[in-house]
């Protein structure tokens, strides 16, 4: 990282970005933070029938927010999603941050089903289909959709200056949308949650790409702190 003052650009949906900013502050990070969501979460108002299910699957905190809490088992993609579910009354367990680990966790626990996967319109891993194939009957309901949103004028201005910008990216979809709005003049230092996120950046010029130690927000925040502390 250069001596120039860096800016941290958060492009997650607003609630998630605000929570991540608080996490950064908790790590002692004092760098300027700009929040400019490039995805808007729009509820679908879908009807959710839990009358016959033995448990649910959540692949995001946005899905948790879209449904009332119940005293049922809830398999969650990661620790943050599990914490949100537990706070609403679900009996939540956490996987390791992606669709494959979530599938493996449900499979290891061996519920009898039926299960309900509560998710956004864009989801990875075909959890319902894969679980049903191995005998755990699972249906799904789409409770929100992710709508692309342009970067704010403040964010665009920051990205065209000479000062470095740190951009944490949590999903391949976010990486694609960020790359498509470039190229940018500012030196970019990107923190990615997975190899798939890095690959989704395509040919976008970046100075540094840092892979998070784990597929969860705390590890992402620590990776941002590591970038700031780098010589």
C-alpha positions as CSV (number, residue, x, y, z in Angstrom):
1,X,0.0,0.0,0.0
2,X,1.3,3.5,-0.9
3,X,1.6,6.4,1.5
4,X,-1.5,8.0,-0.1
5,X,-4.6,7.9,2.1
6,X,-6.7,5.0,1.0
7,X,-10.5,4.9,0.8
8,X,-12.5,1.7,1.6
9,X,-15.4,1.3,-0.9
10,X,-18.2,-1.0,0.3
11,X,-20.6,-2.1,-2.5
12,X,-22.8,-4.6,-0.6
13,X,-26.5,-4.0,-0.1
14,X,-27.0,-1.1,2.4
15,X,-27.7,-3.1,5.6
16,X,-24.8,-5.5,4.9
17,X,-22.4,-2.6,4.1
18,X,-23.3,-0.7,7.2
19,X,-22.7,-3.8,9.3
20,X,-19.4,-4.4,7.7
21,X,-18.4,-0.8,8.3
22,X,-19.1,-1.3,12.0
23,X,-16.9,-4.4,11.9
24,X,-14.1,-2.4,10.4
25,X,-14.4,0.2,13.1
26,X,-14.2,-2.5,15.7
27,X,-10.9,-3.6,14.3
28,X,-9.5,-0.1,14.8
29,X,-9.7,0.9,11.2
30,X,-10.0,4.7,10.8
31,X,-9.7,5.0,7.0
32,X,-12.5,6.8,5.2
33,X,-15.4,4.5,4.2
34,X,-17.7,5.1,1.3
35,X,-20.9,3.0,0.9
36,X,-22.2,2.6,-2.6
37,X,-24.4,-0.5,-3.0
38,X,-24.2,-2.0,-6.5
39,X,-27.0,-4.5,-5.6
40,X,-30.4,-3.5,-4.3
41,X,-32.4,-6.2,-2.4
42,X,-36.1,-6.2,-3.5
43,X,-38.6,-8.4,-1.6
44,X,-40.8,-10.6,-3.8
45,X,-43.6,-10.9,-1.2
46,X,-43.7,-14.6,-1.8
47,X,-45.9,-16.7,0.4
48,X,-43.8,-18.9,2.7
49,X,-45.5,-22.1,3.9
50,X,-43.7,-23.7,6.8
51,X,-46.6,-26.0,7.9
52,X,-45.0,-29.2,6.8
53,X,-41.3,-28.6,6.9
54,X,-38.8,-30.1,9.3
55,X,-36.3,-27.3,8.8
56,X,-35.1,-24.5,6.5
57,X,-32.0,-23.5,4.6
58,X,-30.8,-19.9,4.5
59,X,-28.1,-19.0,2.0
60,X,-28.0,-15.3,3.0
61,X,-28.9,-12.9,5.7
62,X,-31.3,-11.2,3.3
63,X,-33.3,-14.4,3.2
64,X,-33.4,-14.5,7.0
65,X,-34.7,-11.0,7.1
66,X,-37.5,-11.8,4.7
67,X,-39.3,-14.3,7.0
68,X,-40.5,-14.5,10.6
69,X,-38.5,-16.6,13.0
70,X,-39.7,-20.0,14.1
71,X,-38.4,-22.7,16.5
72,X,-37.1,-24.9,13.7
73,X,-33.7,-26.1,12.6
74,X,-32.1,-23.7,10.2
75,X,-29.0,-24.6,8.1
76,X,-27.2,-21.4,7.3
77,X,-24.4,-20.6,4.8
78,X,-22.1,-19.0,7.3
79,X,-21.7,-17.6,10.8
80,X,-23.2,-14.2,10.1
81,X,-26.3,-15.7,8.6
82,X,-26.6,-18.2,11.4
83,X,-26.3,-15.4,14.0
84,X,-29.1,-13.4,12.2
85,X,-31.3,-16.6,12.2
86,X,-30.6,-17.4,15.8
87,X,-31.6,-13.8,16.8
88,X,-35.0,-14.4,15.2
89,X,-35.6,-17.7,17.0
90,X,-34.4,-20.3,14.6
91,X,-32.2,-23.2,15.8
92,X,-29.4,-22.2,13.5
93,X,-26.2,-24.0,12.5
94,X,-23.5,-22.5,10.3
95,X,-21.7,-23.9,7.3
96,X,-18.3,-22.6,6.0
97,X,-19.5,-19.8,3.8
98,X,-20.5,-21.3,0.4
99,X,-23.1,-23.5,-1.2
100,X,-20.9,-26.6,-1.2
101,X,-20.2,-26.4,2.5
102,X,-23.9,-25.7,3.2
103,X,-24.9,-28.8,1.2
104,X,-22.3,-30.9,3.0
105,X,-23.5,-29.7,6.4
106,X,-27.1,-30.6,5.7
107,X,-26.0,-33.9,4.3
108,X,-23.9,-34.7,7.4
109,X,-26.7,-33.8,9.8
110,X,-29.1,-36.1,7.8
111,X,-32.5,-34.5,8.5
112,X,-35.5,-36.5,7.4
113,X,-37.1,-33.5,5.6
114,X,-38.9,-32.0,4.0
115,X,-36.8,-28.9,4.0
116,X,-37.4,-25.4,2.5
117,X,-34.6,-23.4,1.0
118,X,-35.4,-19.7,1.4
119,X,-33.3,-17.8,-1.0
120,X,-32.8,-14.9,-3.5
121,X,-33.5,-15.2,-7.2
122,X,-29.8,-15.6,-7.9
123,X,-28.3,-18.5,-6.0
124,X,-25.5,-20.9,-6.5
125,X,-25.3,-24.6,-6.0
126,X,-28.8,-25.9,-6.7
127,X,-29.2,-26.9,-3.1
128,X,-32.8,-28.0,-3.3
129,X,-32.1,-30.2,-6.4
130,X,-29.0,-31.8,-5.0
131,X,-30.5,-32.6,-1.6
132,X,-33.7,-34.0,-3.1
133,X,-31.6,-36.3,-5.4
134,X,-29.9,-37.9,-2.3
135,X,-33.2,-38.4,-0.5
136,X,-33.6,-35.2,1.5
137,X,-36.8,-33.7,0.0
138,X,-36.2,-30.0,-0.4
139,X,-38.3,-27.4,-2.1
140,X,-37.4,-23.7,-2.5
141,X,-39.0,-20.3,-2.3
142,X,-37.5,-17.0,-3.7
143,X,-38.1,-14.2,-1.2
144,X,-36.0,-11.5,-2.8
145,X,-34.4,-10.5,-6.0
146,X,-31.0,-8.7,-6.5
147,X,-31.3,-5.7,-8.8
148,X,-28.1,-4.2,-10.2
149,X,-27.5,-0.6,-9.2
150,X,-24.9,1.9,-10.5
151,X,-22.1,3.3,-8.3
152,X,-22.9,6.6,-6.7
153,X,-21.3,9.8,-8.1
154,X,-19.2,10.0,-4.9
155,X,-17.9,6.5,-5.5
156,X,-17.2,7.2,-9.2
157,X,-15.2,10.3,-8.3
158,X,-13.1,8.4,-5.7
159,X,-12.4,5.7,-8.2
160,X,-11.1,8.2,-10.8
161,X,-8.6,9.9,-8.4
162,X,-5.0,8.9,-7.7
163,X,-5.5,7.8,-4.1
164,X,-5.8,4.0,-3.6
165,X,-9.2,2.4,-3.1
166,X,-9.8,-0.9,-1.2
167,X,-12.8,-2.8,-2.4
168,X,-14.0,-5.9,-0.5
169,X,-16.1,-8.1,-2.8
170,X,-18.1,-11.0,-1.4
171,X,-19.6,-12.7,-4.5
172,X,-18.9,-13.4,-8.2
173,X,-22.0,-11.4,-9.1
174,X,-20.7,-8.3,-7.2
175,X,-17.3,-8.7,-8.8
176,X,-18.8,-8.8,-12.3
177,X,-21.0,-5.8,-11.7
178,X,-18.1,-3.8,-10.2
179,X,-15.8,-4.7,-13.1
180,X,-18.4,-3.8,-15.7
181,X,-18.6,-0.3,-14.4
182,X,-14.8,0.2,-14.8
183,X,-12.1,0.8,-15.8
184,X,-11.0,3.0,-13.0
185,X,-8.1,5.4,-12.6
186,X,-7.4,4.9,-8.9
187,X,-5.1,2.1,-7.8
188,X,-7.4,-0.8,-6.8
189,X,-6.7,-3.2,-3.9
190,X,-9.4,-5.8,-3.9
191,X,-10.2,-8.3,-1.1
192,X,-12.2,-11.3,-2.4
193,X,-14.0,-14.0,-0.5
194,X,-13.1,-16.8,-2.9
195,X,-11.2,-17.8,-6.0
196,X,-14.6,-17.6,-7.9
197,X,-14.9,-13.9,-6.9
198,X,-11.4,-13.2,-8.1
199,X,-12.0,-14.9,-11.4
200,X,-15.2,-12.9,-11.9
201,X,-13.1,-9.7,-12.0
202,X,-12.0,-10.7,-15.4
203,X,-9.4,-8.2,-16.9
204,X,-10.1,-5.4,-14.5
205,X,-6.7,-3.8,-13.7
206,X,-5.9,-4.1,-10.0
207,X,-2.8,-3.5,-8.0
208,X,-3.5,-6.2,-5.4
209,X,-5.9,-9.1,-4.8
210,X,-6.1,-10.6,-1.4
211,X,-8.0,-13.8,-0.7
212,X,-9.9,-13.9,2.6
213,X,-8.8,-16.5,5.0
214,X,-12.3,-17.7,5.5
215,X,-15.6,-17.3,3.6
216,X,-17.2,-15.0,6.2
217,X,-17.3,-11.3,7.0
218,X,-14.9,-11.3,10.0
219,X,-12.2,-12.7,7.8
220,X,-12.9,-10.2,5.1
221,X,-12.6,-7.4,7.6
222,X,-9.3,-8.7,8.9
223,X,-8.0,-9.0,5.3
224,X,-8.9,-5.3,4.8
225,X,-7.0,-4.5,8.0
226,X,-4.0,-6.5,6.7
227,X,-3.9,-4.5,3.5
228,X,-4.0,-1.2,5.5
229,X,-1.1,-2.4,7.7
230,X,1.0,-3.7,4.8
231,X,4.3,-2.0,4.2
